[in-house]
Amino acid sequence: MIIVMKADIRPDSDEVREVVKAAERYPKVTTEVRAIEGATRCLTEVYLLGSTGVVPLDIFEEYSAVEKVIRIREKYRSIGRHEGQAESVGFEYQGLHFGQDTFHIFPGLCAVDNPEHTELMFQALQDVGIETARAGAYKPRTSPYDFQGLGHKCLPYVFELAGKYGIKVVSMEVTHETQVEEIIQGLQQAGNPTGVMLQIGTRNAQNFELLKIVGQQNELPVLYKRGMGITLEESFNACEYIASGGNHRIVFCLRGMKTNLGDPHRNFVDFAHVPVVKRVTRLPVCVDPSHSVGRKVLAPDGLTDIHHATAQGIIAGANMVLVDFHPRPELALCDGPQALLIPELQHFVDDVNLVRNSYLERVELAKSCQFAVEA
């Protein structure tokens, strides 16, 4: 059971203490108080855990500070919408809002290889008005002989250059708990010129100890990539590990499924699940067309498969796009064949904005239609 307090009732308020006291009168019931900082309000929720089946709703609905009481419908109680009862408020980070009604593009280097390429990439983003980027320092690879990333050695110049070119948030994958601390320390030592969204890659989608670690820290938000061979529900439960640790600033990323049914693409594009994720959870949804498609090839209409896959995710309501660019893909140390070129960046941004505007027009059009949906 979740008791949702009214707007701006703080977790340490007398009203919350009163609700907690009343809830813990019931045998075998414990409570957890959680606060979610949204764009326009602080959402305080009191979770009742244990034998809550006999706890009546109306007792708590009578409290003047209580907005509503929700019976938990899914296993993932923190991130779930619970049949539309739980509100998605999103989160703020580095002056940017991330939610189910916002949109951001994160173009950049799949793997940082040198300062020159990093600067060229960040400068190009600034030139087209983009304030968010991807830049991988730690790279888990299928083969132990492939490039594993430059690690903490590249963090100083990545953060410095991000600040220089107005990049507010960098998406950066982590594979081990020590790397989380390295990033936090690196940001502090650089004077916090930018922010980092910790990325949990598909290979670590069920690395539960790592998920607990990124959940227990609240400094950095988390981009969670769906596991390449697990169900949506399994991925949602993995996100619950993060949220149950106290970090609710999570973006859920679809990046294609590992199956030969998707050939000749690298993975089977799963962007039809964008509205499913938004309906079932409270999380903003990202799509990664680069790792879904896996290579830069042209369709007969003159657009690449990556452009088309991107459009599929955005037209379905995606809130974020993670896409590979590189100044010199032929020199890239990781995933060069799927990287778009810097001269193509402006077109990509224009194309993405066109599709996003089409999605918003679809949403407005849908308001004039009453859909008959089975219960």
ZIKA-V862923 format. One record per residue. RES is the residue in three letters. PHI is phi in whole degrees, -180 to 180 (999 if undefined). OMEGA is omega in whole degrees, 0 to 359 (999 if undefined). NEAR is the number of other ideal C-beta (glycine too) atoms within 12 Angstrom. Layout:
BEGIN
RES|PHI|OMEGA|NEAR / RES|PHI|OMEGA|NEAR
END
This chain:
BEGIN
MET|999|178|37 / ILE|-123|175|41 / ILE|-103|182|43 / VAL|-95|181|37 / MET|-83|179|38 / LYS|-68|186|24 / ALA|-51|172|17 / ASP|65|167|20 / ILE|-79|187|29 / ARG|-78|182|20 / PRO|-60|183|26 / ASP|-96|183|14 / SER|-81|177|21 / ASP|-63|180|16 / GLU|-63|179|26 / VAL|-69|179|33 / ARG|-61|179|22 / GLU|-66|179|23 / VAL|-66|179|38 / VAL|-61|180|32 / LYS|-61|180|18 / ALA|-67|182|26 / ALA|-67|184|35 / GLU|-78|172|22 / ARG|-73|181|17 / TYR|-80|181|23 / PRO|-61|175|13 / LYS|61|177|15 / VAL|-118|175|24 / THR|-118|184|20 / THR|-130|171|29 / GLU|-134|178|27 / VAL|-107|182|31 / ARG|-131|179|31 / ALA|-118|178|29 / ILE|-119|181|35 / GLU|-87|179|26 / GLY|-95|182|29 / ALA|-71|186|22 / THR|-117|182|17 / ARG|-159|170|23 / CYS|-98|182|26 / LEU|-100|177|34 / THR|-103|181|36 / GLU|-126|175|42 / VAL|-108|180|41 / TYR|-95|174|34 / LEU|-100|185|36 / LEU|-115|178|25 / GLY|105|184|19 / SER|-84|185|14 / THR|-95|182|29 / GLY|-61|183|15 / VAL|-94|181|14 / VAL|-82|182|31 / PRO|-76|179|17 / LEU|-73|190|23 / ASP|-65|178|11 / ILE|-58|184|20 / PHE|-87|178|35 / GLU|-65|180|21 / GLU|-80|179|15 / TYR|-70|183|29 / SER|-66|182|14 / ALA|-89|182|27 / VAL|-95|178|31 / GLU|-83|178|27 / LYS|-165|179|25 / VAL|-123|187|31 / ILE|-118|169|31 / ARG|-81|182|22 / ILE|-69|183|28 / ARG|-104|182|18 / GLU|-118|177|27 / LYS|-64|181|20 / TYR|-85|190|31 / ARG|-72|183|31 / SER|-77|184|37 / ILE|-96|186|43 / GLY|-74|174|34 / ARG|-86|178|28 / HIS|54|179|29 / GLU|58|175|14 / GLY|83|183|18 / GLN|-79|184|24 / ALA|-92|184|38 / GLU|-85|174|27 / SER|-100|182|34 / VAL|-103|181|32 / GLY|69|179|34 / PHE|-156|178|37 / GLU|-105|175|24 / TYR|-155|178|37 / GLN|56|179|28 / GLY|80|179|14 / LEU|-112|178|30 / HIS|-104|177|28 / PHE|-120|182|41 / GLY|-159|182|34 / GLN|-78|176|34 / ASP|-121|181|23 / THR|-110|181|28 / PHE|-148|179|33 / HIS|-140|174|42 / ILE|-111|178|43 / PHE|-116|176|47 / PRO|-86|175|47 / GLY|156|185|50 / LEU|-80|174|53 / CYS|-60|177|44 / ALA|-139|176|39 / VAL|-65|180|43 / ASP|-119|176|36 / ASN|-164|181|24 / PRO|-62|183|26 / GLU|-62|180|18 / HIS|-66|179|35 / THR|-63|180|38 / GLU|-67|178|29 / LEU|-58|181|28 / MET|-68|182|46 / PHE|-66|179|42 / GLN|-64|178|25 / ALA|-63|179|32 / LEU|-65|178|41 / GLN|-61|182|25 / ASP|-63|181|18 / VAL|-104|175|28 / GLY|81|179|18 / ILE|-98|183|37 / GLU|-111|182|27 / THR|-133|185|46 / ALA|-152|168|46 / ARG|-110|179|49 / ALA|-161|185|49 / GLY|-87|176|47 / ALA|-102|181|41 / TYR|-120|187|39 / LYS|-129|173|34 / PRO|-75|184|30 / ARG|-125|181|21 / THR|-62|180|17 / SER|-102|178|10 / PRO|-68|182|8 / TYR|-96|177|7 / ASP|-81|180|14 / PHE|-58|185|25 / GLN|-102|182|23 / GLY|96|180|34 / LEU|-80|178|28 / GLY|70|187|26 / HIS|-64|182|27 / LYS|-63|182|17 / CYS|-91|185|32 / LEU|-59|182|37 / PRO|-56|183|28 / TYR|-78|175|28 / VAL|-63|181|46 / PHE|-69|179|39 / GLU|-62|182|25 / LEU|-70|177|35 / ALA|-62|178|45 / GLY|-65|181|27 / LYS|-61|185|21 / TYR|-107|172|31 / GLY|71|176|24 / ILE|-83|186|42 / LYS|-82|182|31 / VAL|-139|176|43 / VAL|-116|175|50 / SER|-84|186|48 / MET|-141|182|51 / GLU|-72|173|47 / VAL|-126|182|41 / THR|-120|183|32 / HIS|-150|184|25 / GLU|-62|180|25 / THR|-65|181|16 / GLN|-71|176|35 / VAL|-62|180|36 / GLU|-68|178|22 / GLU|-61|180|31 / ILE|-68|180|42 / ILE|-62|179|28 / GLN|-66|180|19 / GLY|-63|177|32 / LEU|-63|180|32 / GLN|-63|181|18 / GLN|-66|179|16 / ALA|-84|182|24 / GLY|86|179|14 / ASN|52|180|21 / PRO|-74|181|28 / THR|-151|176|39 / GLY|-126|181|33 / VAL|-127|169|47 / MET|-101|182|45 / LEU|-66|183|46 / GLN|-107|172|48 / ILE|-96|183|49 / GLY|-75|185|41 / THR|-61|180|34 / ARG|-72|178|26 / ASN|-111|185|36 / ALA|-61|177|38 / GLN|-122|172|28 / ASN|-83|192|26 / PHE|-64|178|23 / GLU|-68|176|20 / LEU|-66|178|34 / LEU|-61|178|35 / LYS|-64|182|24 / ILE|-64|181|29 / VAL|-69|177|46 / GLY|-79|183|34 / GLN|-81|176|22 / GLN|-101|183|26 / ASN|-116|181|25 / GLU|-73|188|24 / LEU|-122|174|40 / PRO|-72|187|43 / VAL|-130|170|48 / LEU|-104|182|49 / TYR|-102|177|51 / LYS|-93|178|46 / ARG|-54|176|47 / GLY|-61|187|34 / MET|-68|183|31 / GLY|-137|180|19 / ILE|-124|183|22 / THR|-75|175|18 / LEU|-59|182|29 / GLU|-62|177|22 / GLU|-63|178|21 / SER|-69|177|40 / PHE|-62|179|37 / ASN|-66|175|30 / ALA|-65|176|40 / CYS|-62|179|48 / GLU|-64|175|33 / TYR|-59|180|34 / ILE|-67|184|43 / ALA|-66|181|39 / SER|-68|176|28 / GLY|-79|177|26 / GLY|118|181|25 / ASN|-97|181|38 / HIS|-97|182|39 / ARG|-88|187|44 / ILE|-127|170|49 / VAL|-116|181|52 / PHE|-97|185|48 / CYS|-115|171|48 / LEU|-94|186|49 / ARG|-139|178|50 / GLY|90|183|39 / MET|-107|182|30 / LYS|-81|177|25 / THR|-163|178|16 / ASN|-72|175|11 / LEU|-64|180|13 / GLY|-91|182|23 / ASP|-55|10|15 / PRO|-89|175|14 / HIS|-67|181|32 / ARG|-63|178|33 / ASN|-137|178|35 / PHE|-82|185|27 / VAL|-64|185|35 / ASP|-115|187|41 / PHE|-75|172|38 / ALA|-67|179|23 / HIS|-84|179|34 / VAL|-53|181|37 / PRO|-66|178|25 / VAL|-66|179|24 / VAL|-61|181|41 / LYS|-70|179|30 / ARG|-78|186|25 / VAL|-88|182|31 / THR|-120|177|42 / ARG|-97|189|44 / LEU|-88|167|48 / PRO|-63|185|44 / VAL|-119|177|51 / CYS|-110|170|49 / VAL|-124|178|48 / ASP|-120|182|47 / PRO|-71|182|48 / SER|-63|182|48 / HIS|-81|174|44 / SER|-74|184|42 / VAL|-83|172|40 / GLY|90|177|31 / ARG|-160|182|26 / LYS|-92|178|32 / VAL|-133|183|21 / LEU|-93|169|16 / ALA|-84|181|15 / PRO|-60|181|9 / ASP|-83|177|10 / GLY|93|176|12 / LEU|-101|178|26 / THR|-80|175|32 / ASP|-59|179|32 / ILE|-65|176|43 / HIS|-62|182|32 / HIS|-67|179|27 / ALA|-65|176|45 / THR|-57|181|43 / ALA|-63|179|33 / GLN|-62|179|32 / GLY|-69|183|44 / ILE|-70|181|37 / ILE|-67|176|28 / ALA|-90|175|31 / GLY|109|180|35 / ALA|-59|182|45 / ASN|-100|185|40 / MET|-160|177|48 / VAL|-126|176|52 / LEU|-108|188|49 / VAL|-140|184|50 / ASP|-85|169|46 / PHE|-129|177|44 / HIS|-158|178|41 / PRO|-63|182|32 / ARG|-139|183|20 / PRO|-56|180|28 / GLU|-67|178|14 / LEU|-104|183|18 / ALA|-63|181|31 / LEU|-89|181|26 / CYS|-155|172|35 / ASP|57|177|35 / GLY|-59|184|27 / PRO|-61|182|23 / GLN|-101|184|35 / ALA|-82|172|40 / LEU|-85|184|44 / LEU|-94|179|26 / ILE|-58|177|31 / PRO|-62|179|16 / GLU|-92|186|28 / LEU|-65|182|33 / GLN|-61|178|22 / HIS|-63|180|22 / PHE|-60|180|37 / VAL|-63|179|31 / ASP|-63|180|17 / ASP|-65|179|29 / VAL|-62|180|40 / ASN|-66|177|24 / LEU|-61|181|20 / VAL|-69|178|33 / ARG|-61|178|30 / ASN|-64|177|18 / SER|-65|177|19 / TYR|-61|180|27 / LEU|-63|176|20 / GLU|-66|177|15 / ARG|-63|179|19 / VAL|-62|179|20 / GLU|-65|179|12 / LEU|-63|181|12 / ALA|-65|180|14 / LYS|-66|180|11 / SER|-89|183|10 / CYS|-118|176|11 / GLN|-97|182|7 / PHE|-80|174|9 / ALA|-92|185|6 / VAL|-118|178|8 / GLU|-67|178|4 / ALA|-73|999|4
END
